[in-house]
Amino acid sequence: MKKTVSESRIEQVYQVRPEHLNGAGRLFGGKLMEWIDELAGLVALRHAQKDVITASVDNLKFIRGAYQKDLIVLIGRVTYVGRTSMEIRVDTYIEDMKGIRKPINRAYLTLVAVDAEGNPVEVPGLLIETEAEKAEWEAGIRRREMRKQRKEEGF
Ligand SMILES: CC(C)(COP(=O)(O)OP(=O)(O)OC[C@H]1O[C@@H](n2cnc3c(N)ncnc32)[C@H](O)[C@@H]1OP(=O)(O)O)[C@@H](O)C(=O)NCCC(=O)NCCS
């Protein structure tokens, strides 16, 4: 049975602490990548209700830095599903004390549902409810084609 985007959407908040900083006193990019991968995995797990693995991560762009005490908000949602794979978009923001959010990163990850032997298994379809979700789905088809092409070219 198909599932909606909102059924698996997750919003997670972290505060940047000293152990998250790199030598330049900013949030370490690898830590943010871990948070993004973890969140995407949870969204995919909720959608598929099966074990999932990360097949690819696209378009990690660090638009601005984050510093100690900043609040980091990550929002993850399913944008496209194939037979066994799910595309998850994760948007990351810095939120100030007034609740104003500034984007710092947007990533698209592909997660694949697997059985106990690690073989890909089918996932539920996606029930599109809004125009924005429809636009994301259509863009997801194009991104999937680009990924296939890159895979063929060994990129
Ligand atoms: C992901 C993995 C299972 C795909 O294996 P595969 O032999 O290509 O399997 P399939 O051809 O059946 O593809 C399964 C799905 O993955 C998708 N896929 C495969 N490689 C992909 C890639 N590089 N990027 C995006 N999607 C990919 C396919 O499009 C397919 O999706 P669909 O069922 O929705 O059409 C395999 O590459 C793997 O196990 N990788 C290691 C993943 C891992 O361990 N991640 C943890 C982080 S290290």
The ligand as an SDF file (V2000), in Angstrom:
LIG
                    3D

 48 50  0  0  0  0  0  0  0  0999 V2000
   22.8040   -0.4600   -2.9870 C   0  0  0  0  0  0  0  0  0  0  0  0
   23.0600   -1.8460   -3.5440 C   0  0  0  0  0  0  0  0  0  0  0  0
   22.2210   -2.8780   -2.7720 C   0  0  0  0  0  0  0  0  0  0  0  0
   22.5730   -1.8480   -4.9940 C   0  0  0  0  0  0  0  0  0  0  0  0
   22.9710   -3.0640   -5.5600 O   0  0  0  0  0  0  0  0  0  0  0  0
   22.6760   -3.4070   -7.1150 P   0  0  0  0  0  0  0  0  0  0  0  0
   23.3170   -4.6770   -7.4460 O   0  0  0  0  0  0  0  0  0  0  0  0
   22.9540   -2.2030   -7.9490 O   0  0  0  0  0  0  0  0  0  0  0  0
   21.1340   -3.6910   -7.0230 O   0  0  0  0  0  0  0  0  0  0  0  0
   19.9990   -3.3730   -8.0500 P   0  0  0  0  0  0  0  0  0  0  0  0
   20.5360   -3.2280   -9.4500 O   0  0  0  0  0  0  0  0  0  0  0  0
   18.8960   -4.3920   -7.8110 O   0  0  0  0  0  0  0  0  0  0  0  0
   19.4990   -1.9540   -7.5790 O   0  0  0  0  0  0  0  0  0  0  0  0
   18.6790   -1.8060   -6.4420 C   0  0  0  0  0  0  0  0  0  0  0  0
   18.1990   -0.3760   -6.4060 C   0  0  0  0  0  0  0  0  0  0  0  0
   19.2970    0.4600   -6.0620 O   0  0  0  0  0  0  0  0  0  0  0  0
   19.3910    1.5190   -6.9960 C   0  0  0  0  0  0  0  0  0  0  0  0
   20.7940    1.8780   -7.0950 N   0  0  0  0  0  0  0  0  0  0  0  0
   21.8320    1.0450   -7.3470 C   0  0  0  0  0  0  0  0  0  0  0  0
   22.9790    1.7530   -7.3700 N   0  0  0  0  0  0  0  0  0  0  0  0
   22.6520    3.0440   -7.1330 C   0  0  0  0  0  0  0  0  0  0  0  0
   23.4010    4.2490   -7.0380 C   0  0  0  0  0  0  0  0  0  0  0  0
   24.7190    4.2810   -7.1950 N   0  0  0  0  0  0  0  0  0  0  0  0
   22.7290    5.3920   -6.7710 N   0  0  0  0  0  0  0  0  0  0  0  0
   21.3920    5.3840   -6.6090 C   0  0  0  0  0  0  0  0  0  0  0  0
   20.6300    4.2670   -6.6840 N   0  0  0  0  0  0  0  0  0  0  0  0
   21.2580    3.1250   -6.9530 C   0  0  0  0  0  0  0  0  0  0  0  0
   18.8250    0.9430   -8.2850 C   0  0  0  0  0  0  0  0  0  0  0  0
   18.3810    1.9830   -9.1470 O   0  0  0  0  0  0  0  0  0  0  0  0
   17.6710    0.1230   -7.7450 C   0  0  0  0  0  0  0  0  0  0  0  0
   16.5670    0.9620   -7.4730 O   0  0  0  0  0  0  0  0  0  0  0  0
   15.0390    0.5320   -7.8810 P   0  0  0  0  0  0  0  0  0  0  0  0
   14.7950   -0.8510   -7.3460 O   0  0  0  0  0  0  0  0  0  0  0  0
   14.1940    1.5340   -7.1540 O   0  0  0  0  0  0  0  0  0  0  0  0
   14.9160    0.6190   -9.3450 O   0  0  0  0  0  0  0  0  0  0  0  0
   24.5690   -2.2480   -3.5080 C   0  0  0  0  0  0  0  0  0  0  0  0
   25.3000   -1.3850   -4.3670 O   0  0  0  0  0  0  0  0  0  0  0  0
   25.1410   -2.2050   -2.1210 C   0  0  0  0  0  0  0  0  0  0  0  0
   24.9190   -3.1060   -1.3190 O   0  0  0  0  0  0  0  0  0  0  0  0
   25.9310   -1.1640   -1.8030 N   0  0  0  0  0  0  0  0  0  0  0  0
   26.5140   -0.9610   -0.4930 C   0  0  0  0  0  0  0  0  0  0  0  0
   25.5850   -0.0890    0.3470 C   0  0  0  0  0  0  0  0  0  0  0  0
   26.0920    0.0980    1.7580 C   0  0  0  0  0  0  0  0  0  0  0  0
   26.6620   -0.7960    2.3420 O   0  0  0  0  0  0  0  0  0  0  0  0
   25.8410    1.2920    2.2910 N   0  0  0  0  0  0  0  0  0  0  0  0
   26.2520    1.6250    3.6060 C   0  0  0  0  0  0  0  0  0  0  0  0
   27.1910    2.7800    3.5750 C   0  0  0  0  0  0  0  0  0  0  0  0
   28.8430    2.2710    3.2990 S   0  0  0  0  0  0  0  0  0  0  0  0
  1  2  1  0
  2  3  1  0
  2  4  1  0
  2 36  1  0
  4  5  1  0
  5  6  1  0
  6  7  2  0
  6  8  1  0
  6  9  1  0
  9 10  1  0
 10 11  2  0
 10 12  1  0
 10 13  1  0
 13 14  1  0
 14 15  1  0
 15 16  1  0
 15 30  1  0
 16 17  1  0
 17 18  1  0
 17 28  1  0
 18 19  1  0
 18 27  1  0
 19 20  2  0
 20 21  1  0
 21 22  1  0
 21 27  2  0
 22 23  1  0
 22 24  2  0
 24 25  1  0
 25 26  2  0
 26 27  1  0
 28 29  1  0
 28 30  1  0
 30 31  1  0
 31 32  1  0
 32 33  2  0
 32 34  1  0
 32 35  1  0
 36 37  1  0
 36 38  1  0
 38 39  2  0
 38 40  1  0
 40 41  1  0
 41 42  1  0
 42 43  1  0
 43 44  2  0
 43 45  1  0
 45 46  1  0
 46 47  1  0
 47 48  1  0
M  END
$$$$
